[in-house]
């Protein structure tokens, strides 16, 4: 069975979160931080990856509360993002027999969104 996850977030919300200590380190891998910080408007790229992680979690049916581990989902590459899973999220994906993960992300000046499709 194929499942879909969608997420939408305001870029300003992520921009404000980036001002908090440890937000970057808690939610994004070193490779994701390197990529986003190298862009002219880092908040747009962080927001798109944040939405991407949420969309992947939703498509996998992995609950956000207590079990969620932001760095267990890594999004790399462009223009077509690749998703790598590890830790608890990777174990969950294996347990449910998740197949290929397809992710699309986009952003405007104000919003970032992502759609994830997981083959079952």
MMTF fields as JSON, N, C-alpha, C and O atoms, coordinates in Angstrom:
{
  "mmtfVersion": "1.0.0",
  "mmtfProducer": "UNKNOWN",
  "numBonds": 479,
  "numAtoms": 480,
  "numGroups": 120,
  "numChains": 1,
  "numModels": 1,
  "chainsPerModel": [1],
  "groupsPerChain": [120],
  "chainIdList": ["A"],
  "bondAtomList": [4, 2, 8, 6, 12, 10, 16, 14, 20, 18, 24, 22, 28, 26, 32, 30, 36, 34, 40, 38, 44, 42, 48, 46, 52, 50, 56, 54, 60, 58, 64, 62, 68, 66, 72, 70, 76, 74, 80, 78, 84, 82, 88, 86, 92, 90, 96, 94, 100, 98, 104, 102, 108, 106, 112, 110, 116, 114, 120, 118, 124, 122, 128, 126, 132, 130, 136, 134, 140, 138, 144, 142, 148, 146, 152, 150, 156, 154, 160, 158, 164, 162, 168, 166, 172, 170, 176, 174, 180, 178, 184, 182, 188, 186, 192, 190, 196, 194, 200, 198, 204, 202, 208, 206, 212, 210, 216, 214, 220, 218, 224, 222, 228, 226, 232, 230, 236, 234, 240, 238, 244, 242, 248, 246, 252, 250, 256, 254, 260, 258, 264, 262, 268, 266, 272, 270, 276, 274, 280, 278, 284, 282, 288, 286, 292, 290, 296, 294, 300, 298, 304, 302, 308, 306, 312, 310, 316, 314, 320, 318, 324, 322, 328, 326, 332, 330, 336, 334, 340, 338, 344, 342, 348, 346, 352, 350, 356, 354, 360, 358, 364, 362, 368, 366, 372, 370, 376, 374, 380, 378, 384, 382, 388, 386, 392, 390, 396, 394, 400, 398, 404, 402, 408, 406, 412, 410, 416, 414, 420, 418, 424, 422, 428, 426, 432, 430, 436, 434, 440, 438, 444, 442, 448, 446, 452, 450, 456, 454, 460, 458, 464, 462, 468, 466, 472, 470, 476, 474],
  "bondOrderList": [1, 1, 1, 1, 1, 1, 1, 1, 1, 1, 1, 1, 1, 1, 1, 1, 1, 1, 1, 1, 1, 1, 1, 1, 1, 1, 1, 1, 1, 1, 1, 1, 1, 1, 1, 1, 1, 1, 1, 1, 1, 1, 1, 1, 1, 1, 1, 1, 1, 1, 1, 1, 1, 1, 1, 1, 1, 1, 1, 1, 1, 1, 1, 1, 1, 1, 1, 1, 1, 1, 1, 1, 1, 1, 1, 1, 1, 1, 1, 1, 1, 1, 1, 1, 1, 1, 1, 1, 1, 1, 1, 1, 1, 1, 1, 1, 1, 1, 1, 1, 1, 1, 1, 1, 1, 1, 1, 1, 1, 1, 1, 1, 1, 1, 1, 1, 1, 1, 1],
  "groupList": [{"groupName": "UNK", "atomNameList": ["N", "CA", "C", "O"], "elementList": ["N", "C", "C", "O"], "formalChargeList": [0, 0, 0, 0], "bondAtomList": [1, 0, 2, 1, 3, 2], "bondOrderList": [1, 1, 2], "singleLetterCode": "X", "chemCompType": "L-PEPTIDE LINKING"}],
  "groupTypeList": [0, 0, 0, 0, 0, 0, 0, 0, 0, 0, 0, 0, 0, 0, 0, 0, 0, 0, 0, 0, 0, 0, 0, 0, 0, 0, 0, 0, 0, 0, 0, 0, 0, 0, 0, 0, 0, 0, 0, 0, 0, 0, 0, 0, 0, 0, 0, 0, 0, 0, 0, 0, 0, 0, 0, 0, 0, 0, 0, 0, 0, 0, 0, 0, 0, 0, 0, 0, 0, 0, 0, 0, 0, 0, 0, 0, 0, 0, 0, 0, 0, 0, 0, 0, 0, 0, 0, 0, 0, 0, 0, 0, 0, 0, 0, 0, 0, 0, 0, 0, 0, 0, 0, 0, 0, 0, 0, 0, 0, 0, 0, 0, 0, 0, 0, 0, 0, 0, 0, 0],
  "groupIdList": [1, 2, 3, 4, 5, 6, 7, 8, 9, 10, 11, 12, 13, 14, 15, 16, 17, 18, 19, 20, 21, 22, 23, 24, 25, 26, 27, 28, 29, 30, 31, 32, 33, 34, 35, 36, 37, 38, 39, 40, 41, 42, 43, 44, 45, 46, 47, 48, 49, 50, 51, 52, 53, 54, 55, 56, 57, 58, 59, 60, 61, 62, 63, 64, 65, 66, 67, 68, 69, 70, 71, 72, 73, 74, 75, 76, 77, 78, 79, 80, 81, 82, 83, 84, 85, 86, 87, 88, 89, 90, 91, 92, 93, 94, 95, 96, 97, 98, 99, 100, 101, 102, 103, 104, 105, 106, 107, 108, 109, 110, 111, 112, 113, 114, 115, 116, 117, 118, 119, 120],
  "secStructList": [7, 7, 3, 3, 3, 3, 3, 3, 3, 3, 2, 2, 2, 2, 2, 2, 2, 2, 6, 1, 6, 6, 2, 2, 2, 2, 2, 1, 7, 2, 2, 2, 2, 2, 2, 2, 2, 6, 1, 6, 6, 2, 2, 2, 2, 2, 2, 2, 2, 2, 2, 2, 2, 2, 2, 2, 2, 2, 2, 2, 6, 7, 7, 1, 6, 6, 6, 7, 7, 4, 4, 4, 3, 3, 3, 3, 7, 1, 1, 1, 7, 3, 3, 3, 3, 7, 2, 2, 2, 2, 2, 2, 2, 2, 2, 2, 6, 7, 7, 7, 3, 3, 3, 3, 3, 3, 3, 7, 1, 1, 3, 3, 3, 3, 3, 3, 3, 3, 7, 7],
  "xCoordList": [0.83, 0.0, 0.882, 1.842, 0.566, 1.293, 0.689, -0.532, 1.556, 1.08, 1.673, 2.732, 0.965, 1.368, 1.418, 0.574, 2.392, 2.49, 2.716, 3.46, 2.086, 2.195, 2.453, 1.923, 3.258, 3.458, 3.685, 4.231, 3.249, 3.392, 3.815, 3.247, 4.809, 5.286, 5.637, 6.065, 5.448, 5.825, 7.336, 7.899, 7.97, 9.424, 9.826, 10.861, 9.028, 9.359, 9.374, 10.169, 8.517, 8.516, 9.851, 10.411, 10.352, 11.639, 12.765, 13.72, 12.654, 13.678, 13.803, 14.914, 12.682, 12.714, 13.287, 14.042, 12.934, 13.462, 14.97, 15.657, 15.488, 16.932, 17.704, 18.906, 17.026, 17.664, 17.82, 18.605, 17.075, 17.164, 18.403, 18.756, 19.06, 20.224, 19.824, 18.775, 20.635, 20.518, 19.42, 19.339, 18.575, 17.529, 18.139, 17.705, 19.161, 19.811, 20.371, 20.149, 21.098, 21.768, 20.765, 21.021, 19.639, 18.646, 17.859, 17.51, 17.585, 16.671, 17.344, 16.731, 18.59, 19.222, 20.596, 21.342, 20.916, 22.23, 23.297, 22.975, 24.543, 25.643, 25.601, 25.831, 25.31, 25.246, 24.101, 24.257, 22.963, 21.833, 22.179, 21.861, 22.82, 23.214, 24.219, 24.109, 25.195, 26.189, 25.509, 25.826, 24.573, 23.867, 23.048, 23.204, 22.18, 21.289, 22.068, 21.72, 23.12, 23.907, 24.699, 25.143, 24.883, 25.62, 24.731, 25.237, 23.429, 22.488, 22.3, 22.52, 21.892, 21.695, 20.626, 20.765, 19.58, 18.525, 18.349, 17.442, 19.192, 19.168, 17.807, 17.453, 17.041, 15.762, 14.818, 14.091, 14.811, 13.962, 14.318, 13.432, 15.584, 16.042, 15.859, 15.518, 16.087, 15.784, 14.297, 13.908, 13.469, 12.012, 11.569, 10.738, 12.117, 11.752, 12.16, 11.397, 13.337, 13.781, 12.966, 12.691, 12.587, 11.738, 10.395, 9.914, 9.804, 8.549, 8.754, 7.885, 9.904, 10.205, 10.26, 9.721, 10.902, 10.989, 9.595, 9.267, 8.782, 7.406, 6.612, 5.889, 6.746, 6.011, 6.438, 5.596, 7.732, 8.229, 7.647, 7.152, 7.711, 7.163, 5.687, 5.24, 4.932, 3.502, 3.261, 2.402, 4.002, 3.818, 4.158, 3.554, 5.124, 5.509, 4.589, 4.648, 3.741, 2.877, 3.646, 3.254, 4.75, 5.612, 5.208, 5.331, 4.733, 4.234, 5.294, 6.436, 4.919, 5.848, 6.118, 7.253, 5.117, 5.267, 6.202, 6.105, 7.1, 8.024, 8.958, 10.139, 8.501, 9.337, 10.125, 11.079, 9.75, 10.318, 11.789, 12.193, 12.565, 13.986, 14.315, 14.458, 14.431, 14.596, 15.768, 15.655, 16.89, 18.072, 18.019, 18.906, 17.002, 16.837, 16.36, 16.371, 15.948, 15.559, 16.515, 16.545, 17.296, 18.216, 17.799, 17.53, 17.754, 17.365, 18.565, 19.084, 19.005, 20.191, 19.931, 19.076, 20.674, 20.635, 19.678, 18.748, 19.947, 19.064, 19.367, 20.515, 18.498, 17.151, 16.215, 15.164, 16.573, 15.726, 16.264, 17.34, 15.531, 16.041, 15.981, 15.024, 17.005, 17.049, 16.844, 17.309, 16.151, 15.852, 16.619, 16.555, 17.347, 18.034, 17.435, 17.239, 17.146, 16.579, 17.582, 18.362, 17.555, 18.412, 17.672, 16.534, 18.315, 17.77, 16.363, 16.009, 15.567, 14.201, 13.313, 12.491, 13.473, 12.652, 13.021, 12.141, 14.31, 14.743, 14.235, 13.795, 14.291, 13.785, 12.282, 11.786, 11.559, 10.111, 9.806, 8.933, 10.526, 10.306, 10.53, 9.776, 11.564, 11.846, 10.73, 10.293, 10.279, 9.227, 7.924, 7.246, 7.572, 6.314, 6.481, 5.509, 7.7, 7.947, 7.882, 7.456, 8.306, 8.299, 9.267, 10.372, 8.825, 9.668, 10.31, 10.76, 10.34, 10.968, 10.273, 9.053, 11.075, 10.564, 10.836, 11.979, 9.765, 9.882, 9.449, 8.363, 10.292, 10.026, 10.157, 11.082, 9.212, 9.289, 9.106, 8.2, 9.97, 9.906, 9.88, 10.411, 9.249, 9.235, 9.09, 8.697, 9.409, 9.187, 8.911, 9.347, 8.169, 7.951, 8.658, 9.53, 8.309, 8.911, 8.428, 9.155, 7.211, 6.596, 6.401, 6.39, 6.248, 5.9, 6.839, 7.38, 7.021, 7.739, 6.81, 6.089, 6.837, 5.986, 6.729, 7.734, 6.186, 6.77, 5.671, 4.683, 5.868, 4.985, 5.873, 6.873, 5.498, 6.253, 5.335, 4.202, 5.83, 5.108, 6.014, 7.182, 5.454, 6.2, 5.503, 4.316, 6.256, 5.726, 5.708, 6.635, 4.662, 4.54, 4.787, 4.72],
  "yCoordList": [-1.18, 0.0, 1.253, 1.336, 2.198, 3.454, 4.45, 4.563, 5.172, 6.184, 7.543, 7.635, 8.591, 9.954, 10.793, 10.638, 11.666, 12.641, 14.02, 14.17, 15.018, 16.395, 17.307, 17.072, 18.341, 19.326, 20.697, 20.826, 21.721, 23.114, 23.905, 23.728, 24.774, 25.559, 26.972, 27.19, 27.928, 29.312, 29.46, 29.034, 30.057, 30.235, 31.126, 30.891, 32.143, 33.009, 32.238, 32.548, 31.247, 30.424, 29.7, 29.637, 29.16, 28.469, 29.475, 29.2, 30.644, 31.683, 32.038, 32.165, 32.196, 32.487, 31.305, 31.502, 30.092, 28.905, 28.803, 28.331, 29.236, 29.181, 30.091, 29.909, 31.056, 31.951, 31.304, 31.773, 30.23, 29.531, 28.644, 28.032, 28.576, 27.694, 26.239, 25.784, 25.546, 24.1, 23.661, 22.467, 24.542, 24.106, 23.418, 22.336, 24.062, 23.472, 22.083, 21.128, 21.987, 20.735, 19.635, 18.455, 20.013, 19.03, 18.472, 17.292, 19.323, 18.929, 18.532, 17.852, 18.944, 18.736, 18.096, 18.391, 17.225, 16.592, 17.606, 18.681, 17.258, 18.146, 18.444, 19.582, 17.433, 17.64, 18.588, 19.44, 18.447, 19.346, 20.775, 21.721, 20.935, 22.27, 22.903, 24.084, 22.118, 22.64, 23.141, 24.221, 22.349, 22.742, 24.008, 24.987, 24.0, 25.136, 26.409, 27.477, 26.307, 27.48, 28.031, 29.178, 27.241, 27.704, 28.46, 29.04, 28.464, 29.087, 30.569, 30.973, 31.383, 32.817, 33.11, 34.069, 32.309, 32.492, 31.168, 30.399, 30.897, 29.603, 29.207, 28.029, 30.154, 29.819, 29.116, 28.21, 29.511, 28.842, 27.367, 26.516, 27.07, 25.698, 24.86, 23.68, 25.477, 24.775, 24.468, 23.368, 25.433, 25.229, 24.108, 23.28, 24.079, 23.015, 21.649, 20.69, 21.549, 20.272, 19.903, 18.726, 20.892, 20.629, 20.057, 19.058, 20.698, 20.196, 18.806, 17.942, 18.594, 17.283, 16.196, 15.107, 16.477, 15.491, 15.18, 14.021, 16.215, 16.017, 15.168, 14.255, 15.469, 14.726, 13.262, 12.376, 13.0, 11.62, 10.893, 9.772, 11.536, 10.936, 10.611, 9.546, 11.516, 11.291, 10.142, 9.296, 10.1, 9.031, 7.666, 6.659, 7.636, 6.372, 6.008, 4.893, 6.946, 6.696, 6.644, 5.962, 7.376, 7.398, 8.57, 9.715, 8.331, 9.381, 10.377, 10.008, 11.623, 12.684, 12.668, 12.887, 12.417, 12.488, 11.391, 10.233, 11.776, 10.896, 10.073, 9.967, 9.498, 8.59, 9.32, 8.765, 10.519, 11.246, 11.555, 11.954, 11.378, 11.71, 12.436, 11.81, 13.737, 14.565, 14.137, 14.132, 13.78, 13.459, 12.051, 11.674, 11.273, 9.944, 10.03, 9.033, 11.206, 11.453, 12.501, 13.635, 12.116, 13.071, 13.285, 12.339, 14.555, 14.922, 15.569, 16.575, 14.987, 15.487, 15.559, 14.855, 16.41, 16.475, 17.525, 17.963, 17.898, 18.782, 18.642, 18.318, 18.842, 19.311, 18.227, 18.547, 16.969, 15.884, 15.411, 14.816, 15.667, 15.279, 13.767, 13.102, 13.252, 11.843, 11.774, 12.646, 10.745, 10.579, 9.375, 8.285, 9.586, 8.497, 8.37, 9.365, 7.133, 6.879, 6.133, 5.32, 6.419, 5.716, 5.628, 6.084, 5.046, 5.015, 4.463, 3.499, 5.097, 4.624, 4.717, 3.834, 5.779, 5.922, 4.848, 4.266, 4.582, 3.518, 2.163, 1.371, 1.882, 0.611, 0.495, -0.572, 1.594, 1.594, 1.318, 0.509, 1.989, 1.799, 0.344, -0.216, -0.26, -1.671, -2.56, -3.502, -2.258, -3.043, -3.038, -4.063, -1.906, -1.824, -2.194, -2.192, -2.51, -2.909, -1.764, -1.94, -0.583, 0.582, 0.357, -0.156, 0.751, 0.643, 1.981, 2.709, 2.28, 3.513, 4.738, 4.762, 5.748, 7.011, 8.095, 8.326, 8.753, 9.835, 11.129, 11.2, 12.146, 13.403, 14.567, 14.622, 15.497, 16.744, 17.894, 17.873, 18.892, 20.057, 21.312, 21.337, 22.358, 23.643, 24.751, 24.504, 25.972, 27.115, 28.352, 28.475, 29.268, 30.596, 31.562, 31.146, 32.811, 33.761, 33.514, 33.786, 33.003, 32.905, 31.484, 31.264, 30.519, 29.162, 28.137, 28.337, 27.037, 25.879, 24.674, 24.551, 23.799, 22.608, 21.405, 21.516, 20.245, 18.992, 17.955, 17.957, 17.073, 15.928, 14.693, 14.676, 13.673, 12.43, 11.277, 11.191, 10.401, 9.181, 8.0, 7.955, 7.054, 5.858, 4.654, 4.432, 3.866, 2.605, 1.579, 1.511, 0.789, -0.22, -1.607, -2.565],
  "zCoordList": [0.0, 0.0, 0.0, 0.765, -0.831, -0.911, 0.073, 0.186, 0.786, 1.722, 1.365, 0.745, 1.772, 1.442, 2.718, 3.6, 2.811, 3.896, 3.308, 2.339, 3.882, 3.398, 4.586, 5.672, 4.395, 5.451, 4.834, 3.739, 5.57, 5.163, 6.399, 7.477, 6.244, 7.39, 6.939, 5.806, 7.85, 7.582, 7.758, 8.767, 6.781, 6.834, 8.004, 8.628, 8.311, 9.45, 10.762, 11.649, 10.899, 12.116, 12.267, 13.361, 11.167, 11.201, 11.409, 12.134, 10.774, 10.961, 12.45, 12.964, 13.131, 14.574, 15.361, 16.313, 14.971, 15.663, 15.504, 16.409, 14.372, 14.135, 15.088, 15.284, 15.672, 16.637, 18.012, 18.837, 18.255, 19.539, 19.565, 18.556, 20.713, 20.829, 20.57, 21.027, 19.863, 19.633, 18.669, 18.38, 18.157, 17.223, 16.006, 15.611, 15.41, 14.235, 14.549, 13.805, 15.66, 16.008, 16.385, 16.142, 16.972, 17.395, 16.205, 16.184, 15.222, 14.149, 12.836, 12.012, 12.631, 11.325, 11.465, 12.399, 10.533, 10.532, 10.106, 9.601, 10.312, 9.927, 8.433, 8.024, 7.612, 6.156, 5.795, 4.92, 6.457, 6.191, 6.599, 5.877, 7.737, 8.204, 7.245, 6.916, 6.797, 5.845, 4.575, 4.076, 4.057, 2.831, 3.066, 2.336, 4.074, 4.309, 4.598, 4.095, 5.405, 5.764, 4.58, 4.622, 3.531, 2.353, 1.366, 0.405, 1.585, 0.674, 1.019, 2.161, 0.029, 0.292, 1.36, 2.119, 1.424, 2.423, 3.179, 2.862, 4.159, 4.838, 5.407, 5.371, 5.925, 6.557, 5.588, 5.996, 4.309, 3.314, 3.202, 3.128, 3.191, 2.994, 4.259, 4.185, 5.414, 6.663, 6.745, 7.136, 6.379, 6.442, 5.502, 5.873, 4.295, 3.362, 3.909, 3.798, 4.49, 5.065, 6.311, 6.546, 7.096, 8.25, 7.777, 8.312, 6.776, 6.209, 5.612, 5.726, 4.978, 4.402, 5.454, 5.254, 6.565, 7.658, 8.209, 8.465, 8.388, 8.858, 7.863, 8.262, 6.577, 5.553, 5.517, 5.366, 5.652, 5.689, 6.904, 6.787, 8.064, 9.28, 9.136, 9.561, 8.542, 8.337, 7.37, 7.618, 6.281, 5.296, 5.882, 5.514, 6.794, 7.434, 8.595, 9.111, 9.004, 10.153, 11.454, 12.401, 11.487, 12.665, 13.53, 13.094, 14.736, 15.615, 16.019, 16.293, 16.056, 16.428, 17.934, 18.357, 18.725, 20.188, 20.699, 20.293, 21.59, 22.319, 21.442, 21.77, 20.368, 19.578, 18.49, 17.945, 18.179, 17.046, 17.26, 18.353, 16.25, 16.283, 14.977, 13.927, 15.054, 13.857, 12.982, 11.757, 13.6, 12.802, 12.212, 11.445, 12.553, 11.953, 10.506, 9.784, 10.092, 8.698, 8.156, 8.634, 7.156, 6.537, 5.094, 4.355, 4.712, 3.348, 2.69, 3.174, 1.582, 0.896, -0.597, -1.133, -1.244, -2.7, -3.217, -2.539, -4.428, -5.153, -6.625, -6.93, -7.547, -7.283, -6.742, -6.186, -6.893, -6.402, -5.063, -5.008, -3.975, -2.656, -2.432, -2.827, -1.801, -1.404, 0.099, 0.833, 0.559, 1.972, 2.499, 1.93, 3.594, 4.288, 5.68, 6.378, 6.078, 7.396, 8.253, 7.756, 9.553, 10.505, 11.832, 11.95, 12.819, 14.176, 14.264, 13.586, 15.115, 15.365, 14.133, 13.891, 13.357, 12.156, 11.14, 10.506, 10.981, 10.068, 10.496, 9.663, 11.798, 12.32, 12.088, 11.727, 12.296, 12.063, 10.587, 10.273, 9.686, 8.254, 7.863, 7.067, 8.421, 8.15, 8.705, 8.044, 9.905, 10.556, 9.755, 9.673, 9.171, 8.426, 6.954, 6.198, 6.549, 5.161, 4.177, 3.035, 4.618, 3.735, 2.576, 2.753, 1.403, 0.216, -0.107, 0.778, -1.392, -1.856, -1.272, -1.105, -0.967, -0.44, -1.476, -1.873, -1.904, -2.883, -2.208, -1.634, -2.277, -1.585, -2.555, -3.365, -2.455, -3.207, -2.224, -1.392, -2.327, -1.443, -2.303, -3.413, -1.764, -2.456, -1.429, -0.289, -1.835, -0.962, -1.79, -2.934, -1.175, -1.727, -0.787, -0.023, -0.826, 0.112, 1.533, 2.488, 1.685, 3.0, 3.51, 4.722, 2.614, 3.008, 2.393, 1.305, 3.11, 2.579, 2.726, 3.715, 1.744, 1.824, 1.279, 0.576, 1.638, 1.179, 1.035, 1.77, 0.073, -0.137, -0.217, -0.935, 0.52, 0.535, 0.159, 0.632, -0.688, -1.058, -0.692, -1.077, 0.053, 0.457, -0.131, 0.107, -0.911, -1.434, -0.317, 0.491, -0.274, 0.776, 0.272, 1.041]
}
